[in-house]
Each structure stands twice: as structure tokens, then as C-alpha cells.
Amino acid sequence: MPREGYQAQLKSLREDVLYMSELVLERLQLGLDALQLKDDELAMEVIRGDHEINELYLELEQDCVDLLALQQPVASDLRFIAASFKIITDLERIADLATNLGDYAIQADRDVYPEVDIVALGDATGAMVADAMQAYADEDTDACFEIAERDDEIDRQCEHASRVVLTDLISSELDTSDEDTIERIFRDVSRMLLTIRDLERVGDHAVNIAARTLYMVESSDELIY
């Protein structure tokens, strides 16, 4: 293949990875909206949309494989393709977490733990993903380190939110013998803890994207755990 065609493929891959991130962030926002509004229709839209993300992931995965197998890239091109491959994997997993939010929204039939601001937490982790993808687009290594630092605050917020939920459970002492009420309380607690955990994982994937971008640009594995 002429060199011009090869360079066009590399450019197309970057654009497609960025496009995938836009779709994933839309799904994440829809999942948060469904949770906040207790909107089953929105929740189902998120769940059904996961198929589109999976298909796009497989297409981009094949593009990466073809570039590696047919072009035998070296140095910076090799790092770019490898990083892009890892990043689309993180994006696909974020989409799965967004689907989880849709499931939780369907299960939620009432407001619980208003002191835990799930929407703010989701917005913060979504912003981390968006900024990590911008760092990928701009090859901004300073932003990669800044995103990793922000994850520490997200972890603290998630730990605090989980403690609030568990403390509330303990303090309630389940002062009822009604089995249906007890089951409902445990479902609420479980759903909320899973929601917090999944949003924390979104932040972790944002750090992974930043880490792979740093590797892509500087061949540094400093942020790769």
C-alpha cells in the first residue's frame, strides 16, 4: 500500500476512536439521566444501544489488527496503534458500565440516599473520560498526569458515599420483621453500592486512557498499573 494510504489509515483510526468515545459518553450521560429521572424508556435506550458500541469496538479492533499485520509499523506508529487498541477496550467497558446504570434505573422505584449525589459523581467521572480522550487527540502528556491525580479525589468521594450507605443500613438496625421490607432495603443498598462502584470504575478507565496516551506519546509506562 502506498505510504499516503497508510497515513490515511492511521488518521482514520484516531478519528474513529474519538467518535467511539463520543458515543460512549452519550450512553454514560443517558444512563445517569435515567437514574436521576427514574425513566425506564431512557434506561432501555441505553441498554439497547450497547449493541452499537460492541459492533464499533469489533470493527476498530479489526482495523488495529490489520494495521499491525499488514503494515508492520515501527516506533511511534506502533505505540499509537497499540495504545488505540487498549483505549477502545476501555471505552467498550465504560459503555458496559453505562448499561449497568440503565439496569439500576429500571430497578429503582424511589429515591434513596439523597445525601449521595450520584449525578455529580457521574458527571465528574464522565468529565475525566472526556478530558482523557482530548489528551489522546492532542497528545497532551501534562493532561494525562492531571487526570490521574483527579482519580484520587474520585476514589475518596466513592469511599465516602459507600460509607454513607452502609452507615445508614447499620443505624437503621432493620427494625422490622417484615421480610418484604427487609428485602427491599437490601436491594436498595446493593443497587446503590453497585452504582458507586461502577462510577468509580469509569474513573479508573479514564486513567487507563490517560496512561496509554502517555505511553503513546513518550513511550512511558509511568501511569500504567
Beta strands, then each sheet from edge to edge (+ up, - down):
end
